[in-house]
Structure formats: structure tokens, C-alpha cells
Amino acid sequence: MLAIIGLVLIALWIIGLAFKVTSGLIHIALVVGLLLVIFNFITGRRATSVP
């Protein structure tokens, strides 16, 4: 779920660059998106052990 949110934020950043949106908000979206994607890869899905 976090990876999807992160990828959406990164996509919004790319769209913002395409339309020459130069506010600081678009760069914050990039940073947050990258952090969410990296966090998702680090934590990953944990397998549950079956007794």
C-alpha cells in the first residue's frame, strides 16, 4: 500500500515537471514518495509462520 502511494506521488512529481510547476510542494511530493517506496522495500511483507 505504501509503495502505491509513493509511486503515485512520484508520478505526480513527473507530471508537475511536465507542466512546469515549480513550487516547492511538488518537490516535497517527490521526497515523500521516495521515502514511502524505500520504506516499503525495507520493511517488505513479513511471512507469518504456521505452527
Secondary structure as a PSIPRED ss2 file (coil, helix, strand):
# PSIPRED VFORMAT (PSIPRED V4.0)

   1 M C   1.000  0.000  0.000
   2 L H   0.000  1.000  0.000
   3 A H   0.000  1.000  0.000
   4 I H   0.000  1.000  0.000
   5 I H   0.000  1.000  0.000
   6 G H   0.000  1.000  0.000
   7 L H   0.000  1.000  0.000
   8 V H   0.000  1.000  0.000
   9 L H   0.000  1.000  0.000
  10 I H   0.000  1.000  0.000
  11 A H   0.000  1.000  0.000
  12 L H   0.000  1.000  0.000
  13 W H   0.000  1.000  0.000
  14 I H   0.000  1.000  0.000
  15 I H   0.000  1.000  0.000
  16 G H   0.000  1.000  0.000
  17 L H   0.000  1.000  0.000
  18 A H   0.000  1.000  0.000
  19 F C   1.000  0.000  0.000
  20 K C   1.000  0.000  0.000
  21 V C   1.000  0.000  0.000
  22 T C   1.000  0.000  0.000
  23 S C   1.000  0.000  0.000
  24 G H   0.000  1.000  0.000
  25 L H   0.000  1.000  0.000
  26 I H   0.000  1.000  0.000
  27 H H   0.000  1.000  0.000
  28 I H   0.000  1.000  0.000
  29 A H   0.000  1.000  0.000
  30 L H   0.000  1.000  0.000
  31 V H   0.000  1.000  0.000
  32 V H   0.000  1.000  0.000
  33 G H   0.000  1.000  0.000
  34 L H   0.000  1.000  0.000
  35 L H   0.000  1.000  0.000
  36 L H   0.000  1.000  0.000
  37 V H   0.000  1.000  0.000
  38 I H   0.000  1.000  0.000
  39 F H   0.000  1.000  0.000
  40 N H   0.000  1.000  0.000
  41 F H   0.000  1.000  0.000
  42 I H   0.000  1.000  0.000
  43 T H   0.000  1.000  0.000
  44 G C   1.000  0.000  0.000
  45 R C   1.000  0.000  0.000
  46 R C   1.000  0.000  0.000
  47 A C   1.000  0.000  0.000
  48 T C   1.000  0.000  0.000
  49 S C   1.000  0.000  0.000
  50 V C   1.000  0.000  0.000
  51 P C   1.000  0.000  0.000
